[in-house]
Amino acid sequence: MERLDRARFETLRAAYDDAVAADPAIDGFCSRSAWILSFHDAFRPGAELVLAREAGAFVALATVPTSDRGPTSRGGPALGPVLEPLEPMWGFASPLVGAASPELLRALLDADAAVRGRLPLLLSGVPLERGRLEPLLRALAPRYALRPLAETVRYQASLAGGVDGWLGRRSARFRRGLRSARRRTREAGVVFASAAPTQAAEVQALYARALAVERDTWKTRSGNGVERGPMRAFYGAMLPQLAQRSALRVLFAIRDGADAGYLYGGVASGAFRGLQFSFRESERALGLGNALQAEMIERLCAEGVSSYDLGSQSDYKRHWAEPGLTTLRLLGLPR
């Protein structure tokens, strides 16, 4: 087992991301280094990283001084210091990469416990398939009382068969509503412009445009916008990293020469992960959000992308996609 500090992990990012891509049981986008390190740096830069690798397996955790929020404490008291994934908020990222990661985790936790005692453990993105879950439970059960927490379901639209194939898997009512929204946007003179930037200056300019739209959305008016604070820093750090590997896709809806809406996300292993999209509140009657999504799907199909991951479950996503990868959160309390 090789223990890793941040500098060493940075030199191994390509190997780590290759290991994520080679592990079909975990979230292949959100477990990547761009997602987990961007979240860590934006939300918890002071948390101690606890990283290790052995052969093709990796473990990526952080020691959080107190877990008085989130899934570890709902309905109970704060747990004190906890070992958590680098991104625990949504539960997408798996801190365990590779089939041999449960045994690597056991060795890492034993080594850590010998120095400072055994800490509570929170895992997310845990595969539910028997061949991956049972080895993890065997590795942890002698040392931890384990409690399953909420499952995380991703809604993923198959793009097999192109646009016609995707539409054929939608309801007749959905197709009618989408045709209506796209007709309204055309009649209003909305045009769409896409970009796949690779340079940092390009990304910065496009992100500034998206933030300008975001400030005029219902999300921001309700206090849930991503134009400030850690969420702004999170995407601001991640998007240039996606661009470096030609994975960033950005789409703008433009009306009368001004940006009216945006959508951006990233491609990994032939699949697209949507990250953020929104539109100015003044354009709500057009159905611009639906038109943006449909326009992006057309472009992804033309590119040969196999699926569109819309993220975690919400009411509107079930009309656009099917339930996809489901993973588990797992809490371990030292015995």
N, C-alpha and C positions, 0 to 999 in steps of 0.2 A: 504494500500500500504506500502510495506517495501522497503525503499531505501537501496541499497547495496554498500559497498565499495569493493575493490579488495579482501581483506582478507575474507570477508563474502561470496563473490561470489565463491571463491575457495572452501569453505566448502560446497557450494550448487551445485558444478559442476555435480555430479551424478544426482541430481534432475533436473537440467537444461537440461542435455543431454537426460534424460528420457522424458522430456516435448517436446524436439525436435523430438525424435523418435515417439512420440504420435501424432504429428501434420503432417498429410499427405499433407498439402497444401504448405509446404515450403521445401527447399532443406535440406534433412535429413542428409547429410554429412557436407556440408560447413557451416551450421548454428550451428554445434556443438562447444563446448568450445575449443577443441583442435585447430580447424581452426581459430576461431576468436581471441583467446588470443595469439596464435602464430603470427598471422599477426600484432596484436596491438603491441606486444613486439618487433617484428623485424622492423617494419616500423614507428611506431609512439608511442614509449614508454612514451613520455612526455604528450600525450593527456589525458585529464581528463575523467575518466570513469563516465558515467551516467547510472546507473543500477537500476532496480526495479523488484519486483515480487509481485504477489498477487494470492493466490491459485495456480493454475497450469500454470499461465501466467507469461511470463518474457518479459522485454524490456532491450536491451543491446545496448547502444549508447556511443559515445565519443565526447567530445567537441574539435574540431580541430581549432587551433588559426586562421588559414586563409585557405580558399579554393580557392587558385589561380591556381589550376590544376584540371584536371579530369572533370567529367560530369556536375558539378555544375556551371562551368564557361566557358564552350566552347561557343564561340560567344558572351561573355559578360565579364564584369569586375569581379574582385575578390569580394567575398561576405563578407569577414571578418570572424569572428568566426561562425562555423557551427556545428550543431549536426549531426553526421554521424554514420553509422554502424561501428563496430570495423574493418570490412573488407569492404571497399568501392571500391577497385580497380577493381575487376571483376564483382561485383554485384551479387555474388552467395548467400552470407549469408543473412538470414533474421534477422533483429534486433528485430522482433516481433514474439514471440513464444506463440502459444496457441490461441484458438478462442476468448478469452476475452482480448487479448493483445491490440486491438485498444482503449478500454476504459481505460486500464492501461496506455497506452501512453498518452492519453489526460490528465489524472490526473498528470502524471509525468511532462509533459510539462508545465502545469499550475503552478505546484509547483516550477519548475525551473524558470519560467518567473517572479514569484513573488519576486525572489531573485536578478536576474540580467537582467531582461528584456527578451523579447522573441527573440530567435535566429532563423535564417534560419534552415531548417530541410531537410536533405537528407535521404531518405529511399531506400533500395534496397531489392531484393528478395521478393517483394510484390506479394502475390498471385493474379492471375487474376480472379479466380472464384468469382462469384457474391457474394456469402455468406461471403466471407472474405474481398473483396474490398469495398463493399458498407458501412459496419460498419466503416471501416477506414476513408473513405471519409467523412462520417457524423461526426466523431469525430474531424476531422481536419478542415473542411471547414469553420466553424465560425471564426477560428483564423488564418487561412493561405490561401493565394492564391496558389492554387495547380497547378503544371505543370508536366505532364507525360514526362519522359525522355525515353531513349532507353530501349527496352525489352532485356532480357537476355535469350537466348535459350540454353538449354543443349542438347547435342547429347548423347542419351542413347540407347545402344544395348540390346534388349531383348535376354536373353539366354534361353527362354522357348524352350523346345525340345532339349536342349543340343547343341552340336556343329553342328549336322546335321540341327537342327531347325534354328540356327543362320545363317548357310551357305545358307539354303533355302531361306532366306530373302535377300540375296545379289544377285547382278547381275551375269550373266554368265561370263562377262568380268572380274569382280572382282575376281571370284573364280579361273579363269584361271591364273590371275596374282599372286594370293596368292599361288597357287600350284607351280608356277614357282619359286617364292621367297623361298619357303620352300625347294624345291629341290636343289636350289643353295646353301643354307646354309648347307644342309646335305652333299652335295658333297664337300664343303669346310671344312668339319670336325667340324662344329660348334655344340657344345652341350649346353644344357640349364640346369641351376641349380636354384632351387627356395628355398626360405626361408620364414618362418613366425616367426621372432624373437620375444621374449618376454622380453629379458633382455637388459638393457641400453648399456652394453659393446658390445653385438652383433649388436645392431642397429648402434652404432658408427662405428664399423668396416665395416659394409655393406655400410653405407653412405659414408665413406671415399673411398670405391671402386667405388661407383657411381660417386663421384666427380672427381676421377681420369679419368674416361671415359669422363665425361662432359668437361674436359679441352681440349679434343682433338676432339670436335664436331664442326659442322658448326655454331651452336648457339653461342658458345663461340667466335669463330673466327669473327662472325658478331657483337659481343658486346652484345648478348642477352642471354648469358649463365646464369645458376643458381648456378655457382660454387663460387660466391663471393657476398659480400654485403648483403642487407636485404633478398634477395631471399634465399641465403644459410642459413641465420639465421632462416628464416621462416620454411623451411623444417627441419632444424636441431632441432628446438624446437618441431615441430609437430610429427615427426616420432617416437620418444620415447614414446609420449603419446598414439599413436595408438598401439604401441607394448605392452604397459601396459594392454590393454584390448584385447590382442591377435587379433588385427584387421589389422596389417601391413602385406602386401604381397610384396615380392621382387623377381625379376627374373633377372638373368644374362645370357647373351650369351657369351660363352667362346670359343675362337679359339686358338689352339696351346698353351693352358695353360694360356692364358691371357684374361682378360675381354675385350670383344669387344663391348658390349652394355648392357643396363640395362632398367628395367621398375619397378616402384614401385607405390603402391597405398594402399587404405584402404577399409575395409569392414564395413558397417554399415547397420543394419536391413536387412541383406541378400543381399545387393547390393554392388558392387565394384565401387569405385571412383578412376579412374586413376589420378595420380598426376604428375609424370614426366617419360619420357622415352627418350633415345637417344642412339647413337652409334658413334663409332669412324669414322671420315670422310673417313679413308682408307677402310672401309667396305661398303661404300655406294653402290657399284655395286652389292652386294649380295642381296639387298632388306632386310637388317637385321631388319629394323624398322617394316616392315610388319610381318616378321617371329616372332619377339618378341611379337607383339600384338596377333597373332594367337596362339602362345604357351601359353600366359597368359589366353586367352579365354578357351582353352582346360582345363587348370588346374582349372579355376573358375567353369566351367561346372561340372567337376569331384567332386568339393567341394559342388555343389548344389547351387551356387550363382545365383540369379535370373536375374540380369542385370549388365551391364558395362556402367558406366557413363564416357564418354570421355571428358566432360567439354564443354566449349562454342564452338560456331559454327566456323568451318573452312572448307576449301574445301575438305580435305582428310577425315574428320570425317563423312561426309554425305554418304560415301561409306561403312563405317563400322557400322553405327548406324542410328537410326531414330531420328527425332526431338522429344525431350521429354519435361520435365517440362519447362515452359516459365513463367518468372516473370518480374516484372516491376520495374523501378527506378522512384521515385516520389520526386519532389522538392517542398518544401513549403516555401513561403516567408511570413513573418508576415504581417498581415493586419494593 
